[in-house]
Amino acid sequence: MVAGGLTVGTALGGPIRGRMADRQPNDRLLLVSAVVYGGGLTAMAMLPAALWWAAVPLAVFTGVFQPPATQIGRALWPRLTSGPVRQTMFAAEATLQELLFIIGPLLAAMVVGFGGGRTGLLVLGAIACTGAVGFALALRRAGHTLPPRTSETGGGSGEPAGRRRSLLTDAQVLLVICVIMLMVAGLGSIDLAMVAWSRELGTPGYAGGLMAVYSLGSLVGGLIAGTLAGRPRIPRRAFGTAAGALLLVPLLPPVLHLPTPWLIGPVLFVAGLAIAPTVAAVTERVGDLAPPDRRGEAYGWMTTATTGGISLASPLTGWLIDLGGIALGVAGAAALAVLGALLTLGMKVRRPTAGDAAPPTGGPSPAGPRGTAESPPPPSGPSA
């Protein structure tokens, strides 16, 4: 219940934190958020056991103030990079995220094992505060603390803040947010299925290893994607992710009973290869669709979609596993991923925006009305 409260708070606060990042100095926002977030986790760690129920509303409040480092960082890449460099940076971010998914649970288990749950919360708060403060100082040193509305776009979209329509009224933005929710729900469900399978075998420690192999495949895929030239084809990557989930279904009980879970390791690695490339491409598309002065809000909605997708998929996966075994739970996860991949077919081809950074090669800046750009003429000659 406490963990769920933290997740709910994070989901509710995502768009709010992102909108604040679009309107005020980001270093100040990071510092204030870090103080409140770290204070909330410390307060939860200090609560006596008899007052555990107070940790639930405290967790919701704390989650709302999670430092918006992810939203700010993702909104900054389109301002600093363009073309292949931007694609490489989003791929690198997705790859590092997978590395955290491997190291994070191992670090948490070690801290809790040696110091207990209270120490784990205190260490979590210290890491979050240190990261947020360090990022704020880096932004200040680089001169990128002001949001684009005041530092680059000269007024942004031109709409009064109180009259702005929600970004979700844009059909393409809503479509991408739905894709993110479905894909993350499917991938998160596979992790839950690995935990359930390990518990059924009486070896719960296997779960961390199996998820690490899955994340390692994603990490390698992200490294490869970062070296590829050309615009990423999101549907192809999304269907690759869904196909990886489908590969696991016939190898799990009650369809097949492997003598050891480690035999599924190579398939898990292959199944994870398309995850980071898909996440990177979809993340970049969110920034392309949002106005330059509202990218923080857009990535806030992405945070909400991510946490919301996992929250909705968790009970569904558990019910499917209870109903038909591990294979059915993974089949449900694959169905969510396939549905997300099908939605990517409705995505329009990206058009560069006026808020994009100028190409590093010194080429001309995009022209045209605000928020759009004139498409370059089609190539001609042998290179076409």
C-alpha positions in Angstrom: 0.0 0.0 0.0 2.8 2.4 0.8 4.7 1.6 -2.5 1.4 2.0 -4.3 0.9 5.4 -2.7 4.3 6.5 -3.9 3.5 5.3 -7.4 0.2 7.2 -7.4 1.8 10.4 -6.2 4.5 10.1 -8.9 1.8 9.6 -11.6 -0.3 12.4 -10.4 2.6 14.8 -10.1 4.2 14.0 -13.5 2.4 16.6 -15.6 2.4 19.2 -12.8 6.2 18.9 -12.3 6.7 19.0 -16.0 4.5 22.1 -16.4 6.5 23.8 -13.6 9.7 22.9 -15.4 8.4 24.7 -18.5 7.7 27.9 -16.6 10.4 28.5 -14.0 14.1 28.1 -13.4 14.8 24.4 -13.5 17.7 24.5 -10.9 15.4 26.0 -8.3 12.6 23.5 -9.1 15.1 20.6 -8.7 16.4 21.8 -5.4 13.0 22.4 -3.8 11.7 19.1 -5.1 14.8 17.3 -3.7 14.3 18.8 -0.2 10.6 17.8 -0.1 11.1 14.4 -1.6 14.1 13.5 0.6 12.3 14.8 3.6 9.2 12.7 2.8 11.3 9.5 2.5 13.1 10.3 5.7 9.8 10.9 7.5 8.6 7.5 6.3 11.8 5.9 7.5 11.3 7.4 11.0 7.7 6.4 11.5 7.1 3.9 14.2 5.5 0.6 13.1 2.2 1.4 14.8 1.8 4.4 12.6 2.4 2.5 9.3 -1.0 3.7 8.0 0.3 7.3 8.1 3.0 6.3 5.6 0.3 5.9 2.8 -0.8 9.5 2.5 2.8 10.6 3.2 4.0 8.4 0.3 1.4 10.0 -2.0 2.6 13.5 -1.0 6.2 12.5 -1.4 5.6 11.0 -4.9 4.1 14.2 -6.1 7.4 16.0 -5.4 9.7 13.5 -7.0 12.5 15.6 -8.6 11.6 16.0 -12.3 15.2 15.3 -13.5 13.9 13.0 -16.2 11.4 15.5 -17.7 14.0 18.3 -17.7 16.7 16.2 -19.2 14.6 14.8 -22.0 13.2 18.3 -22.8 16.7 19.6 -23.0 18.1 17.2 -25.6 16.0 18.7 -28.5 17.4 22.1 -27.6 21.1 21.0 -27.6 21.2 18.3 -30.4 19.6 17.4 -33.7 19.5 14.6 -36.2 21.7 11.5 -35.6 23.3 13.1 -32.5 19.9 13.5 -30.9 18.9 9.9 -31.7 22.2 8.7 -30.2 21.6 10.7 -27.0 18.0 9.3 -26.5 19.4 5.8 -27.2 22.2 6.4 -24.6 19.6 7.5 -22.0 17.4 4.5 -22.6 20.5 2.2 -22.4 21.6 3.8 -19.1 18.1 3.3 -17.8 18.4 -0.4 -18.5 21.7 -0.4 -16.6 19.9 1.1 -13.6 17.3 -1.6 -13.8 20.1 -4.1 -13.4 22.1 -2.3 -10.7 19.2 -0.7 -8.8 17.5 -3.8 -7.5 20.8 -5.4 -6.6 21.9 -2.3 -4.7 18.5 -2.0 -2.9 18.7 -5.7 -1.9 22.2 -5.3 -0.5 21.3 -2.2 1.5 18.1 -3.7 2.9 19.9 -7.0 3.7 22.6 -5.2 5.7 20.7 -2.3 7.2 17.0 -3.1 7.0 14.1 -1.3 5.4 14.5 2.0 7.2 18.1 2.3 6.1 17.0 1.4 2.5 14.6 4.4 2.5 17.2 6.7 3.9 19.7 5.7 1.3 17.1 6.1 -1.4 16.4 9.6 -0.3 20.1 10.4 -0.2 20.6 9.2 -3.7 17.6 11.1 -5.1 18.7 14.3 -3.4 22.3 14.0 -4.5 21.3 13.3 -8.1 18.9 16.2 -8.2 21.3 18.7 -6.6 24.1 17.6 -8.9 21.9 18.0 -11.9 20.7 21.4 -10.8 24.4 22.5 -10.4 25.2 21.1 -13.8 22.4 23.0 -15.4 23.4 26.2 -13.7 27.0 25.8 -14.9 25.9 25.1 -18.4 23.6 28.1 -18.5 20.4 26.0 -19.2 18.4 26.8 -16.1 15.7 28.9 -17.8 12.8 27.2 -19.6 12.7 27.6 -23.4 9.6 29.9 -23.2 11.8 32.6 -21.7 15.2 31.8 -22.9 14.7 30.7 -26.5 11.2 30.9 -28.0 10.4 34.4 -27.0 7.1 33.6 -25.5 6.5 30.0 -26.5 3.1 29.1 -27.8 1.7 32.6 -27.1 -1.3 31.2 -25.1 -2.0 32.5 -21.6 -0.9 29.9 -19.1 -4.4 29.6 -17.7 -6.0 29.1 -21.1 -3.7 26.5 -22.4 -5.4 23.3 -23.6 -4.1 20.0 -22.4 -1.5 18.4 -24.6 -3.7 15.3 -24.6 -6.2 17.1 -26.8 -3.6 16.6 -29.6 -4.5 13.3 -31.2 -0.9 12.4 -31.9 0.4 13.2 -28.4 -2.4 11.2 -26.9 -1.6 8.3 -29.3 2.0 8.3 -28.2 1.1 8.4 -24.5 -1.2 5.4 -25.0 1.6 3.5 -26.8 3.9 4.2 -23.9 1.4 3.0 -21.3 0.7 -0.2 -23.2 4.3 -1.0 -23.9 5.5 -0.3 -20.4 2.5 -2.3 -19.0 3.5 -5.3 -21.1 7.2 -5.1 -20.2 6.5 -4.6 -16.5 4.2 -7.6 -16.5 7.0 -9.8 -17.8 9.1 -8.8 -14.8 6.2 -9.7 -12.5 5.8 -13.1 -14.2 9.5 -13.9 -13.7 9.0 -13.1 -10.0 5.9 -15.3 -9.8 7.7 -18.2 -11.6 10.7 -18.0 -9.3 8.5 -18.1 -6.2 6.6 -21.1 -7.6 9.9 -22.9 -8.0 10.9 -22.1 -4.4 13.9 -20.1 -5.6 12.8 -16.4 -5.4 16.4 -15.3 -5.8 16.3 -16.4 -9.5 13.9 -13.5 -10.3 16.6 -10.8 -10.0 18.9 -12.8 -12.3 16.3 -13.4 -14.9 15.3 -9.8 -15.0 18.9 -8.8 -15.2 19.3 -10.9 -18.3 16.2 -9.3 -19.8 17.6 -5.8 -19.1 21.0 -6.8 -20.4 19.5 -7.6 -23.7 17.8 -4.2 -23.8 21.1 -2.5 -22.8 22.9 -4.2 -25.7 20.1 -3.3 -28.1 20.3 0.3 -27.0 24.1 0.4 -27.6 23.5 -0.9 -31.1 20.7 1.5 -31.8 22.8 4.4 -30.8 25.2 3.6 -33.7 22.6 3.4 -36.4 22.1 6.2 -38.9 18.8 7.3 -40.2 15.4 8.0 -38.7 14.2 5.2 -36.4 11.2 3.3 -37.6 9.1 3.1 -34.4 6.6 0.5 -35.6 9.4 -1.9 -36.6 11.0 -1.5 -33.2 7.7 -1.8 -31.3 6.7 -5.0 -33.1 10.2 -6.3 -32.4 9.6 -5.7 -28.7 6.2 -7.4 -28.9 7.7 -10.4 -30.7 10.3 -10.8 -28.0 7.5 -11.1 -25.4 5.7 -13.7 -27.6 8.9 -15.8 -27.8 8.7 -16.4 -24.1 5.1 -17.8 -23.9 5.8 -21.4 -25.2 8.8 -21.8 -22.9 6.9 -21.2 -19.6 4.7 -23.5 -17.5 2.2 -25.0 -17.9 3.1 -25.1 -21.7 6.6 -26.3 -21.0 8.4 -27.2 -17.8 12.1 -26.5 -18.1 14.5 -28.3 -15.8 16.0 -25.0 -14.8 14.8 -21.4 -15.3 18.3 -20.5 -16.6 17.6 -22.3 -19.9 15.3 -19.4 -20.8 18.1 -17.0 -20.3 19.2 -16.8 -24.0 15.6 -16.2 -25.1 15.2 -13.5 -22.5 18.3 -11.8 -23.8 17.0 -11.8 -27.3 13.5 -10.7 -26.2 15.0 -7.7 -24.6 17.1 -6.4 -27.5 14.3 -4.2 -29.0 13.2 -2.6 -25.7 15.7 0.3 -25.3 15.6 1.2 -29.0 11.8 1.4 -28.8 11.9 3.4 -25.7 14.4 5.8 -27.1 12.5 6.3 -30.4 9.2 6.9 -28.6 10.8 9.2 -26.1 12.2 11.3 -28.9 8.9 11.4 -30.7 7.2 12.9 -27.6 9.7 15.8 -27.7 9.1 16.2 -31.5 5.3 16.5 -31.0 5.2 18.9 -28.1 5.7 22.6 -28.5 9.2 23.7 -27.4 7.9 25.5 -24.4 5.8 22.5 -23.2 8.2 19.6 -23.6 8.5 19.3 -19.8 4.8 18.8 -19.5 4.8 16.3 -22.3 7.5 14.2 -20.6 5.5 14.6 -17.3 2.6 12.9 -19.1 5.0 10.2 -20.2 6.0 9.6 -16.6 2.3 9.3 -15.7 1.8 6.8 -18.5 4.8 4.8 -17.4 3.7 4.5 -13.7 0.1 4.2 -14.6 0.7 1.4 -17.1 2.6 -0.7 -14.5 0.0 0.0 -11.8 -2.8 -1.2 -14.1 -1.0 -4.2 -15.5 0.1 -5.6 -12.1 -3.3 -6.9 -10.9 -4.2 -8.1 -14.4 -1.0 -10.1 -14.7 -1.5 -11.6 -11.2 -5.1 -12.6 -12.1 -3.9 -14.2 -15.4 -1.2 -16.2 -13.6 -3.7 -17.4 -11.0 -6.0 -18.4 -13.8 -3.7 -20.2 -16.2 -0.2 -20.2 -15.0 3.0 -18.2 -15.9 2.6 -18.6 -19.6 -0.9 -17.0 -19.6 0.5 -14.1 -17.6 3.2 -13.5 -20.1 0.7 -14.0 -23.0 -1.3 -11.1 -21.4 1.9 -9.0 -21.3 2.6 -9.8 -25.0 -1.0 -8.8 -25.9 -0.5 -5.4 -24.3 2.8 -5.0 -26.2 1.2 -6.1 -29.5 -1.7 -3.6 -29.0 0.9 -0.8 -28.3 2.8 -1.8 -31.4 -0.4 -1.7 -33.5 -1.1 1.8 -32.3 2.3 3.0 -33.6 1.0 2.4 -37.1 -1.1 5.5 -36.6 1.9 7.7 -35.8 2.7 10.3 -38.4 6.2 10.8 -39.7 8.2 13.4 -37.7 8.6 16.9 -39.0 11.3 19.1 -37.5 10.1 22.0 -35.4 11.3 25.5 -35.0 12.5 24.8 -31.5 14.9 22.1 -32.7 18.6 22.8 -32.3 20.5 23.8 -35.4 22.3 21.0 -37.1 25.9 20.6 -35.8 27.2 20.8 -39.3 26.2 24.5 -39.6 23.3 24.0 -41.8 20.4 26.5 -42.0 17.9 26.7 -39.2 14.4 25.4 -39.9 12.1 28.0 -41.4 8.3 28.4 -41.5 5.5 29.2 -39.1 5.9 28.7 -35.3 5.9 25.1 -34.3 6.4 23.7 -37.8 9.1 23.8 -40.4 9.4 23.6 -44.1 10.3 20.1 -45.2 13.6 20.0 -47.2 13.2 19.1 -50.9 13.4 15.4 -51.7 16.9 14.2 -52.6 17.7 13.8 -56.3 20.4 12.1 -58.3 22.1 8.8 -57.4 21.9 9.3 -53.7 18.1 9.2 -53.8 
